[in-house]
Each structure stands twice: as C-alpha cells, then as structure tokens.
Amino acid sequence: MRRNNGERSINERGSGMKGRGVKALLFREDGAVTVFAVIVLSSLLLFFAVLIDYARIGALHKHAEDTVRSGVRSVLSAYDAGLYERYGLFARGGTSGQTIFEQVVSANTEEKSGAGSSGFSIVDGKLETSELLMADVLGSHDIFVRQVLEEMKYKAPIDFTLELVAKFAPMAGEMKEAAATVNLLESMKRLYENREASLARVLAMQEQAAAALSGSGIDAMIPVQARGAAGNGDTAVAIAAGFAAYAANVQQDELLQEDEEPLYAEDIAAYEQHAISFAGSLRRQSASVQQQHAKLKASAFQELEKARKLNDEMQLLEQQVNAAANRSDYDAVGSHADRTGGERLPGSAVSDIEEVKQSAKQMLLPDSWFQQYKRELEGQIAAAAAFDMDIGRFQTNVSSAISRPVTMSSGNTLVSAIGAMRLSYGEYDEDYIRPATIIEKRRALLQDADLNSRLKEQEAKAKSLWQQARNMLDGFSSVPQLEEHIKVYEEIQKKRNDNLQFNQKQADAAETAEDGPAGNAHDAAEQSQQFMGGLFTGMAGMLERSRDSIYYGEYIVDRYTVFAPQNLRAMLLNGDTGVLSQAISFHNQEAEYVIYGFHNPISNLAAAYGELFAVRMAIRTMEGLIQSRTLGHPLLILSAALIYGLEKTMEDMIAFTERGSAPLSKYVTTEVSYLDYLRLFMLIHSSDQAGLLARMIAVIEQNTGTVLSASPSAITGEAKLSMNLWFLPGAMQAMGKFGLLRGRVVGNRYETIQTIGSSY
C-alpha cells in the first residue's frame, strides 16, 4: 500500500513538471514562440499564395477555352445561306470570320474580367491577340464528299433507287440469256461468214480446176465425141486412123531394093513428125491442167483447213458462252426479284431464249463433213491425174507405134489409148464439168438458196432501220451551238481544272470516253448488250456493297438541272434543230454534264441519249428473240430480233419526247422515266470519282459565284490571354520550368494560348 502511494506521488510530480514546461514555453518572454509562429504562418501563406495563383491560372485556361470555342462557333454560325438552300452544303459566308472571332473573344474576355463595371474579378484576364485560321475548305474532295453523304443520308434516297432497280430485277434472268444469246450469235455469225467464205473459195477452186480442163481444148484434140473427126489430122483419132496407111507406106518402102528410091519417104516423115508433135502438144495441154489441179491441192486444202479451224472456234465459243452464263451480275440483281414483286415476264421467256441460244449449234459442222470434203477434193485431183496418165500412155503408144510400124498391134494400142482417154475424160466431165454432179451437189450443200434469200432480205431491212436510227442519233451533231453556250462550258472547264489541280489531280484528266457509233445493226446489238451488262454490274454493286455512287446520283438528280426530253421531239420527228439549239444551254443539262463530263453544249446529251438508246435496244432485242424464235435458223432469228429491236427502240425514243418516259418492256408495262435512267447511268460512270467531284463542284461554283476551294468548312481559332499574378511570379515561373503550367510567365503576368478547331 505504501508502495502504491509512492508510485502515485512520483507520477503526480511528473505531470506537474510537464504542465509547468508547456506554460513556460508559451509564456516565455525571449521571442521563441513568435519566430516559430512566423515560420509556420509564412509557409502557409506561401502555399496559399501559390495555390491561389495556380487556381486563377486554371480559371484563365477554362475561360480561354470557353471564349475561343464560343468565337469559333459564332464564326461557323455565319454560313453561306444561298449555298445551303440550293445545294445543302455548309461553308463560311457573310461577315469576315476574323472580325466575328475578334469581337466575340474580346467581348467574352471583357465580360469575364469585369471590365467597365465595379465588380471584382478573380481572373482579370486580358486579350492579347486573336487569330482565325482556315482548316478545311469545301472544295477539298474529302470534305465535299462528307457533306454530300451527310446531306443525302438524312433524306434516305436509297429506298427510291432500290425501287428503281426492283423494276429491272424481274427481267434479270431474261436479259442475262438475251445478252449471252446475242453475243454468241453475233460472234458465231462472224466466224460462220468467214468459214462459209473459205468453203466458197474451195468450191471456186474446184470450178477453176474443172474449167482449166474444159477450156484446154483437150476434148477437141481427142475428140471426146466421135463425129466424123477421123479425117481431121489435128486429133488423136485422126492420128490413129492414119496409122494404117503410114504402116503400109513404111512396109512398101522397106520392100524396095537398096538401089531403089523410097516411094513414101516424105509421107512417112510427115506422119511421124505430126504424130509426135500432136502427142507432145496433147501432153503439154494436160500438164497445164495438172498444174491447175496441183494449185487446187495446195490452196483448196489450205482453205478447207482454215474453214475447219473456224468451225472449231465456233464450237469452242458456244461452249465458253454456256459456261460463262452460269454466274454473273445479272444473277445478283435477279436474286432480289422475289423480294420486290411487281410485273414479271412470261414464265417461258428464259427457256425460249435459251432455245434460241442452243440453236446456234445448227451452224456447226461435224469433223466428218470436212473429212468427206477433203476426200472429194482428192477424188477430183485423182480423176485429173488418171486422165493425164491416159494421155501420157497415148503419147508413149504413139512413140512405140512409130518405132515399130510393121507391128499390127501398134494401131490397136493407139485406138485403145484413145478409148481410155475418152473414158477418163467422160468421167471427169460428168462429175466436175457437165453436168458436174459432184460440184453441184457440193454447191447445194454450201449454198441454201432459200436461207440466203431470206437472210439477204432481212439484212436489207435491218440496214435500212439502222440507217434511220443513225440519222436520229446523228441529229445531235448537226445542232447549231451558240457562242454564249460555248463560253459557259469554257468557264466550267476552267473551274473543273482548277479544282482538280487544287486536289492535286491532273487538270487534263481524261474525260468520259464516248464509244464510236456502231457500224451496223449487228454492231449496235452487241454494244447495247455490253452496255446492259455494265448497267446490271452497277446495279449489283449497289445492292451488294456500293453506297457512295447511289448518293452521288441521287444528289445530282435532286440538286442539278436535267434536260427535258420534250426538247428533242422536233429533231427526232423531222430533223428540226431550231428548238434544240436554244435549249442546250448548260443550265438546262447540268446533271448530264456532271455524269459524262464533255465540255461542249451537245456531247453530254448525245452520250446520255446514246446510252438510253442502247438500253432500250437491249431490252427490245430480248423481246425480239422471244418473238422470232420459231424462224428456225439462228441467223434468221438474230436478224429478225434486230429488226424488232430497232423498230421498237425508235418508238420508245419518240415516247420519251412525248411524255418523258416509256414502258420498261412489252411484258413489264411499268413506266420508267428519262430521269430514272440517268440514276442508273450514274452507277456506270462513277468510277472516276475525282473527275466526277470536280465537275459537281464546278457546277456549284458557276451557279453561285462561290469558289469552294476558298470557302472554309472548318476553322481553327487561336487567342492569347494574360493576367497579372498576385503573389509570387518567380514561384510560378519555377513551376513552369517543371512543366506544371500550360503557358508562360512574363514578368508579373501569366500568358496562355488557346487553340480550338471545329467544322460543319
């Protein structure tokens, strides 16, 4: 117990001593507490001073950002109203952007700083400088494309384009078969005509060889027909007939004595000379005939082989076309037909056209045909060679008979040789000269008189119709072009070139190439089918992946003028170009110019209506194949289909000038307008995007007077603001060296530069 009390007394003494130490420290009179307090308070004041200026700097940054952003937005709010209303595009316009920016930034700075009022501002900022910079311009293709796509995206024009494609989708299968059929028949027609020309040359060589024999006079020298020619000394028969007298004379002279003069020496010599000379002449004539037949063997066999190769090409072509038709862009478009509904062609249309395509096999010849013809040629050559051998045998017999005139059989061998010559000539004559049974039979196989007559008649009609169509289309080239129209296109071309150069493209970029006019109806049919294939390729691309080309096309037909087909009526009906020459000003055909890109008043229209003609002819020719499929021979079907296609296409062109549209097909009566066709043509001509965009911009610049390459669509505002530092500029400057500030300290002021960019 004592111990505990002792411990407590010790603790109490310790506590008392501690309490007295604190009091002593606090109430000392030597100044230690004051110094300590000053150190603590000065540290706090330094910290808070730096913190206050740092907070003021942060507020200045926020104020500068808000001020510059407000200035940039104010500048962008002053857009070109005319450009937006007409073309849906945004670009700076009106009051100078620098002026607006300076006014807005200055006003905001003064308001925040409390300038001109008795209020107190913590920031107290001051605008030092301000500058507005142009970041992007509407004339840049990337910017222009972005605005066009944004403009069209909200209008959702793709639905209308899909509806347009939907009109063509139900006939995709028929157009696919028609294109394959027309291309096959046209290609095979050229090969067929070349093959037939080669075979005709072979036949002509046969006739020439036969004519060489019939015109050689050999038949009269034998003669082939015995008509009392024995007394004529210029024939083989006469030589044989005079041999008996010759032999008797020789025998008489041989019986004379050695000292007696020969009685018949002159007659014997004359006969021998004449017989040998005649036999040699006969053989020379035969040799000349043999040269003609040797030429036949070289040339005719070559032409026959050429014809066979052409036939092989036809066969290969037929196989390739059938193989290529299995998958195409027609199928991609046709796959949407079930979704779209609408009118469709007769269910048998595809099979009908397929039947016409398969009929192309009628133009092919089997290899056995050429082998048989080759044997026939060899037979003619062999027949001529056999006749030549008989003539050679006669010549030999003449020589032998003269060398042994006393032999009784010598005269008989001459007669036998003449009989052989007559027989071989007669066989050749019957087969190749008169009545020329083999040649006439071959001619009948090569030349179908009825088919050729019908083809000739149809070709003449197709040629006449094509000439009418050409006159209709060529009317564009005769339209007078006014000087004022030409000057506008010169201005447009300069604007287009300037924009291409601005976008770092070649100013002389190739313009859209216009295909030359077709030489005849068959060429026109092929070109129309090829163009239709390109059109379906564009449709397939649109359905599967393309977006921009659709938006471009819709933007063009929505914002640019389109030529009215009614202006063409007078020219197409009677060739009067007076109305058209006034109507072809640039401002009536802006869309056509953008799509095709020709820098003269008439070429763009000619290109547009040329393509319209091609589309209509492709569709109408497809109908013609169905209508003409019962004519039998594929070439008759083809020419009849072309006649039908030309007739109906010209009717369609007149329909466009009446009401601006025409039925899509005989089987699909939906009206499709000229404007709708331009939408589709845009799908084909959108590959040269740089040229297309340059032309679109050139038209806008021409109509508005605004140079888009100098029209900002995005800007950057920059302002320098400063404020006085209240406390320790040196401390803030030290902080800046460590990268803790976004500005700089100059003297007792803090400066910061704020840059904000924005665009439409």
Solvent accessible surface area in square Angstrom, and as a share of the most:
residue,aa,sasa,rsa
1,M,179,0.80
2,R,218,0.80
3,R,189,0.69
4,N,83,0.42
5,N,62,0.32
6,G,30,0.29
7,E,87,0.39
8,R,132,0.48
9,S,41,0.26
10,I,102,0.52
11,N,101,0.52
12,E,108,0.48
13,R,141,0.51
14,G,36,0.35
15,S,75,0.49
16,G,27,0.26
17,M,125,0.56
18,K,152,0.64
19,G,33,0.32
20,R,151,0.55
21,G,41,0.39
22,V,80,0.46
23,K,132,0.56
24,A,55,0.42
25,L,94,0.47
26,L,102,0.51
27,F,156,0.65
28,R,124,0.45
29,E,175,0.79
30,D,90,0.46
31,G,35,0.34
32,A,48,0.37
33,V,60,0.35
34,T,89,0.52
35,V,92,0.53
36,F,136,0.56
37,A,38,0.30
38,V,87,0.50
39,I,102,0.52
40,V,62,0.35
41,L,103,0.51
42,S,55,0.35
43,S,63,0.41
44,L,84,0.42
45,L,125,0.62
46,L,92,0.46
47,F,118,0.49
48,F,100,0.42
49,A,10,0.08
50,V,31,0.18
51,L,84,0.42
52,I,70,0.36
53,D,0,0.00
54,Y,91,0.35
55,A,61,0.47
56,R,3,0.01
57,I,3,0.01
58,G,36,0.34
59,A,41,0.32
60,L,0,0.00
61,H,13,0.06
62,K,116,0.49
63,H,14,0.06
64,A,1,0.00
65,E,54,0.24
66,D,60,0.31
67,T,3,0.02
68,V,0,0.00
69,R,74,0.27
70,S,40,0.26
71,G,0,0.00
72,V,1,0.00
73,R,158,0.57
74,S,34,0.22
75,V,0,0.00
76,L,17,0.08
77,S,78,0.50
78,A,27,0.21
79,Y,88,0.33
80,D,33,0.17
81,A,53,0.41
82,G,43,0.42
83,L,1,0.01
84,Y,85,0.32
85,E,133,0.60
86,R,114,0.41
87,Y,0,0.00
88,G,5,0.05
89,L,0,0.00
90,F,64,0.27
91,A,0,0.00
92,R,29,0.10
93,G,15,0.15
94,G,83,0.80
95,T,79,0.46
96,S,61,0.39
97,G,9,0.09
98,Q,58,0.26
99,T,54,0.31
100,I,27,0.14
101,F,0,0.00
102,E,75,0.34
103,Q,116,0.51
104,V,31,0.18
105,V,0,0.00
106,S,38,0.24
107,A,57,0.44
108,N,36,0.19
109,T,4,0.02
110,E,94,0.42
111,E,132,0.59
112,K,122,0.52
113,S,16,0.10
114,G,20,0.19
115,A,64,0.50
116,G,92,0.88
117,S,76,0.49
118,S,123,0.79
119,G,52,0.50
120,F,161,0.67
121,S,20,0.13
122,I,101,0.51
123,V,21,0.12
124,D,64,0.33
125,G,6,0.06
126,K,115,0.49
127,L,42,0.21
128,E,66,0.29
129,T,82,0.48
130,S,24,0.15
131,E,85,0.38
132,L,32,0.16
133,L,79,0.39
134,M,107,0.48
135,A,56,0.44
136,D,58,0.30
137,V,12,0.07
138,L,0,0.00
139,G,0,0.00
140,S,29,0.18
141,H,17,0.08
142,D,114,0.59
143,I,20,0.10
144,F,0,0.00
145,V,20,0.11
146,R,90,0.33
147,Q,12,0.05
148,V,0,0.00
149,L,21,0.10
150,E,70,0.31
151,E,27,0.12
152,M,3,0.01
153,K,95,0.40
154,Y,167,0.63
155,K,103,0.44
156,A,52,0.40
157,P,15,0.10
158,I,53,0.27
159,D,85,0.44
160,F,91,0.38
161,T,4,0.02
162,L,69,0.34
163,E,99,0.44
164,L,3,0.01
165,V,2,0.01
166,A,18,0.14
167,K,58,0.24
168,F,0,0.00
169,A,2,0.01
170,P,10,0.06
171,M,0,0.00
172,A,1,0.00
173,G,33,0.31
174,E,14,0.06
175,M,0,0.00
176,K,29,0.12
177,E,20,0.09
178,A,0,0.00
179,A,8,0.07
180,A,15,0.12
181,T,0,0.00
182,V,0,0.00
183,N,47,0.24
184,L,0,0.00
185,L,0,0.00
186,E,1,0.01
187,S,28,0.18
188,M,0,0.00
189,K,27,0.11
190,R,108,0.39
191,L,30,0.15
192,Y,34,0.13
193,E,82,0.37
194,N,76,0.39
195,R,6,0.02
196,E,39,0.17
197,A,40,0.31
198,S,0,0.00
199,L,1,0.00
200,A,45,0.35
201,R,98,0.36
202,V,0,0.00
203,L,7,0.03
204,A,37,0.29
205,M,37,0.17
206,Q,0,0.00
207,E,58,0.26
208,Q,104,0.46
209,A,2,0.02
210,A,5,0.04
211,A,58,0.45
212,A,25,0.19
213,L,1,0.00
214,S,40,0.26
215,G,66,0.64
216,S,21,0.14
217,G,27,0.26
218,I,0,0.00
219,D,40,0.21
220,A,66,0.51
221,M,34,0.15
222,I,0,0.00
223,P,11,0.07
224,V,28,0.16
225,Q,108,0.48
226,A,72,0.56
227,R,183,0.67
228,G,76,0.73
229,A,21,0.16
230,A,51,0.40
231,G,79,0.76
232,N,75,0.38
233,G,38,0.37
234,D,94,0.48
235,T,6,0.03
236,A,0,0.00
237,V,28,0.16
238,A,10,0.08
239,I,4,0.02
240,A,13,0.10
241,A,56,0.43
242,G,25,0.24
243,F,9,0.04
244,A,74,0.57
245,A,62,0.48
246,Y,6,0.02
247,A,17,0.13
248,A,48,0.37
249,N,30,0.15
250,V,15,0.09
251,Q,98,0.43
252,Q,92,0.41
253,D,24,0.13
254,E,112,0.50
255,L,130,0.64
256,L,50,0.25
257,Q,124,0.55
258,E,181,0.81
259,D,130,0.67
260,E,82,0.37
261,E,140,0.63
262,P,76,0.48
263,L,121,0.60
264,Y,70,0.27
265,A,50,0.39
266,E,150,0.67
267,D,81,0.42
268,I,25,0.13
269,A,58,0.45
270,A,60,0.47
271,Y,34,0.13
272,E,48,0.22
273,Q,135,0.60
274,H,66,0.30
275,A,0,0.00
276,I,93,0.47
277,S,64,0.41
278,F,15,0.06
279,A,2,0.01
280,G,11,0.10
281,S,36,0.23
282,L,0,0.00
283,R,84,0.31
284,R,156,0.57
285,Q,63,0.28
286,S,2,0.01
287,A,46,0.36
288,S,56,0.36
289,V,5,0.03
290,Q,41,0.18
291,Q,127,0.57
292,Q,75,0.33
293,H,1,0.01
294,A,60,0.47
295,K,126,0.54
296,L,3,0.02
297,K,110,0.47
298,A,69,0.54
299,S,31,0.20
300,A,0,0.00
301,F,42,0.17
302,Q,131,0.58
303,E,30,0.13
304,L,8,0.04
305,E,68,0.31
306,K,98,0.41
307,A,0,0.00
308,R,72,0.26
309,K,110,0.47
310,L,20,0.10
311,N,2,0.01
312,D,50,0.26
313,E,86,0.39
314,M,0,0.00
315,Q,83,0.37
316,L,95,0.47
317,L,39,0.19
318,E,9,0.04
319,Q,96,0.43
320,Q,97,0.43
321,V,25,0.14
322,N,44,0.22
323,A,65,0.50
324,A,74,0.57
325,A,15,0.12
326,N,118,0.60
327,R,154,0.56
328,S,34,0.22
329,D,54,0.28
330,Y,20,0.08
331,D,47,0.24
332,A,8,0.06
333,V,0,0.00
334,G,24,0.23
335,S,65,0.42
336,H,33,0.15
337,A,5,0.04
338,D,125,0.65
339,R,171,0.62
340,T,56,0.33
341,G,35,0.34
342,G,68,0.66
343,E,72,0.32
344,R,127,0.46
345,L,13,0.06
346,P,57,0.36
347,G,87,0.84
348,S,59,0.38
349,A,1,0.00
350,V,57,0.32
351,S,66,0.43
352,D,17,0.09
353,I,0,0.00
354,E,55,0.25
355,E,104,0.46
356,V,2,0.01
357,K,6,0.02
358,Q,61,0.27
359,S,16,0.10
360,A,0,0.00
361,K,104,0.44
362,Q,106,0.47
363,M,3,0.01
364,L,35,0.17
365,L,40,0.20
366,P,82,0.51
367,D,80,0.41
368,S,68,0.44
369,W,37,0.13
370,F,7,0.03
371,Q,101,0.45
372,Q,93,0.41
373,Y,0,0.00
374,K,93,0.39
375,R,144,0.53
376,E,30,0.14
377,L,0,0.00
378,E,75,0.34
379,G,32,0.31
380,Q,0,0.00
381,I,28,0.14
382,A,59,0.46
383,A,29,0.22
384,A,1,0.01
385,A,37,0.28
386,A,46,0.35
387,F,3,0.01
388,D,19,0.10
389,M,119,0.53
390,D,18,0.10
391,I,1,0.00
392,G,9,0.08
393,R,112,0.41
394,F,0,0.00
395,Q,54,0.24
396,T,81,0.47
397,N,28,0.14
398,V,2,0.01
399,S,57,0.37
400,S,37,0.24
401,A,2,0.01
402,I,24,0.12
403,S,78,0.50
404,R,138,0.51
405,P,16,0.10
406,V,80,0.46
407,T,53,0.31
408,M,170,0.76
409,S,59,0.38
410,S,8,0.05
411,G,15,0.14
412,N,103,0.53
413,T,57,0.33
414,L,1,0.01
415,V,93,0.54
416,S,76,0.49
417,A,4,0.03
418,I,9,0.04
419,G,37,0.36
420,A,33,0.26
421,M,0,0.00
422,R,63,0.23
423,L,118,0.59
424,S,12,0.08
425,Y,6,0.02
426,G,29,0.28
427,E,100,0.45
428,Y,0,0.00
429,D,24,0.12
430,E,93,0.42
431,D,42,0.22
432,Y,11,0.04
433,I,27,0.14
434,R,155,0.56
435,P,89,0.56
436,A,8,0.07
437,T,64,0.37
438,I,53,0.27
439,I,4,0.02
440,E,82,0.37
441,K,135,0.57
442,R,5,0.02
443,R,62,0.23
444,A,72,0.56
445,L,102,0.51
446,L,26,0.13
447,Q,85,0.38
448,D,75,0.39
449,A,82,0.64
450,D,89,0.46
451,L,20,0.10
452,N,73,0.38
453,S,70,0.45
454,R,92,0.33
455,L,27,0.14
456,K,156,0.66
457,E,127,0.57
458,Q,33,0.15
459,E,54,0.24
460,A,61,0.47
461,K,104,0.44
462,A,2,0.01
463,K,152,0.65
464,S,59,0.38
465,L,17,0.09
466,W,17,0.06
467,Q,101,0.45
468,Q,89,0.40
469,A,0,0.00
470,R,58,0.21
471,N,88,0.45
472,M,25,0.11
473,L,37,0.18
474,D,57,0.30
475,G,13,0.13
476,F,7,0.03
477,S,94,0.61
478,S,75,0.48
479,V,6,0.04
480,P,73,0.46
481,Q,70,0.31
482,L,51,0.25
483,E,107,0.48
484,E,112,0.50
485,H,12,0.05
486,I,55,0.28
487,K,108,0.46
488,V,32,0.18
489,Y,2,0.01
490,E,102,0.46
491,E,81,0.36
492,I,0,0.00
493,Q,66,0.29
494,K,131,0.56
495,K,56,0.24
496,R,8,0.03
497,N,36,0.18
498,D,67,0.35
499,N,2,0.01
500,L,1,0.00
501,Q,123,0.55
502,F,94,0.39
503,N,27,0.14
504,Q,165,0.73
505,K,96,0.41
506,Q,135,0.60
507,A,35,0.27
508,D,118,0.61
509,A,30,0.23
510,A,91,0.71
511,E,64,0.29
512,T,34,0.20
513,A,92,0.71
514,E,94,0.42
515,D,118,0.61
516,G,47,0.45
517,P,97,0.61
518,A,6,0.05
519,G,60,0.58
520,N,67,0.34
521,A,3,0.03
522,H,17,0.08
523,D,48,0.25
524,A,7,0.06
525,A,0,0.00
526,E,22,0.10
527,Q,74,0.33
528,S,2,0.01
529,Q,3,0.01
530,Q,116,0.51
531,F,36,0.15
532,M,0,0.00
533,G,19,0.18
534,G,30,0.29
535,L,0,0.00
536,F,0,0.00
537,T,62,0.36
538,G,14,0.13
539,M,0,0.00
540,A,2,0.02
541,G,7,0.06
542,M,9,0.04
543,L,36,0.18
544,E,98,0.44
545,R,182,0.66
546,S,35,0.22
547,R,120,0.44
548,D,45,0.23
549,S,16,0.10
550,I,4,0.02
551,Y,21,0.08
552,Y,3,0.01
553,G,4,0.03
554,E,10,0.04
555,Y,0,0.00
556,I,0,0.00
557,V,16,0.09
558,D,81,0.42
559,R,48,0.17
560,Y,9,0.04
561,T,55,0.32
562,V,43,0.25
563,F,1,0.01
564,A,46,0.35
565,P,12,0.07
566,Q,85,0.38
567,N,40,0.20
568,L,1,0.01
569,R,81,0.30
570,A,28,0.22
571,M,10,0.04
572,L,21,0.11
573,L,93,0.46
574,N,113,0.58
575,G,49,0.47
576,D,72,0.37
577,T,24,0.14
578,G,41,0.40
579,V,83,0.48
580,L,1,0.01
581,S,8,0.05
582,Q,116,0.52
583,A,13,0.10
584,I,0,0.00
585,S,23,0.15
586,F,1,0.00
587,H,83,0.37
588,N,62,0.32
589,Q,0,0.00
590,E,2,0.01
591,A,0,0.00
592,E,0,0.00
593,Y,0,0.00
594,V,0,0.00
595,I,1,0.01
596,Y,1,0.00
597,G,0,0.00
598,F,25,0.11
599,H,28,0.13
600,N,49,0.25
601,P,0,0.00
602,I,12,0.06
603,S,21,0.14
604,N,0,0.00
605,L,0,0.00
606,A,25,0.19
607,A,9,0.07
608,A,0,0.00
609,Y,2,0.01
610,G,27,0.26
611,E,26,0.12
612,L,0,0.00
613,F,9,0.04
614,A,18,0.14
615,V,0,0.00
616,R,0,0.00
617,M,1,0.00
618,A,0,0.00
619,I,0,0.00
620,R,20,0.07
621,T,0,0.00
622,M,0,0.00
623,E,0,0.00
624,G,0,0.00
625,L,0,0.00
626,I,11,0.06
627,Q,83,0.37
628,S,11,0.07
629,R,85,0.31
630,T,113,0.66
631,L,59,0.30
632,G,38,0.37
633,H,35,0.16
634,P,0,0.00
635,L,6,0.03
636,L,4,0.02
637,I,2,0.01
638,L,1,0.00
639,S,0,0.00
640,A,15,0.12
641,A,0,0.00
642,L,0,0.00
643,I,16,0.08
644,Y,35,0.13
645,G,0,0.00
646,L,0,0.00
647,E,58,0.26
648,K,60,0.25
649,T,0,0.00
650,M,23,0.10
651,E,97,0.43
652,D,4,0.02
653,M,4,0.02
654,I,36,0.18
655,A,11,0.09
656,F,1,0.00
657,T,2,0.01
658,E,89,0.40
659,R,121,0.44
660,G,11,0.11
661,S,14,0.09
662,A,0,0.00
663,P,35,0.22
664,L,0,0.00
665,S,1,0.01
666,K,98,0.42
667,Y,42,0.16
668,V,3,0.02
669,T,84,0.49
670,T,47,0.28
671,E,74,0.33
672,V,0,0.00
673,S,34,0.22
674,Y,4,0.02
675,L,59,0.30
676,D,12,0.06
677,Y,0,0.00
678,L,0,0.00
679,R,34,0.12
680,L,0,0.00
681,F,0,0.00
682,M,1,0.00
683,L,18,0.09
684,I,49,0.25
685,H,32,0.14
686,S,21,0.13
687,S,106,0.69
688,D,65,0.34
689,Q,77,0.34
690,A,24,0.19
691,G,2,0.02
692,L,0,0.00
693,L,1,0.01
694,A,0,0.00
695,R,8,0.03
696,M,0,0.00
697,I,0,0.00
698,A,0,0.00
699,V,0,0.00
700,I,0,0.00
701,E,11,0.05
702,Q,38,0.17
703,N,28,0.14
704,T,47,0.27
705,G,66,0.63
706,T,32,0.18
707,V,87,0.50
708,L,0,0.00
709,S,24,0.15
710,A,67,0.52
711,S,7,0.04
712,P,26,0.16
713,S,0,0.00
714,A,6,0.05
715,I,4,0.02
716,T,28,0.17
717,G,0,0.00
718,E,53,0.24
719,A,1,0.01
720,K,51,0.22
721,L,0,0.00
722,S,0,0.00
723,M,0,0.00
724,N,58,0.30
725,L,11,0.06
726,W,105,0.37
727,F,89,0.37
728,L,66,0.33
729,P,37,0.23
730,G,50,0.49
731,A,33,0.25
732,M,0,0.00
733,Q,90,0.40
734,A,46,0.36
735,M,39,0.17
736,G,30,0.29
737,K,166,0.70
738,F,160,0.67
739,G,61,0.58
740,L,99,0.49
741,L,21,0.10
742,R,174,0.64
743,G,28,0.27
744,R,148,0.54
745,V,16,0.09
746,V,71,0.41
747,G,65,0.62
748,N,84,0.43
749,R,58,0.21
750,Y,0,0.00
751,E,28,0.13
752,T,5,0.03
753,I,100,0.51
754,Q,33,0.15
755,T,67,0.39
756,I,23,0.12
757,G,51,0.49
758,S,44,0.28
759,S,52,0.34
760,Y,56,0.21
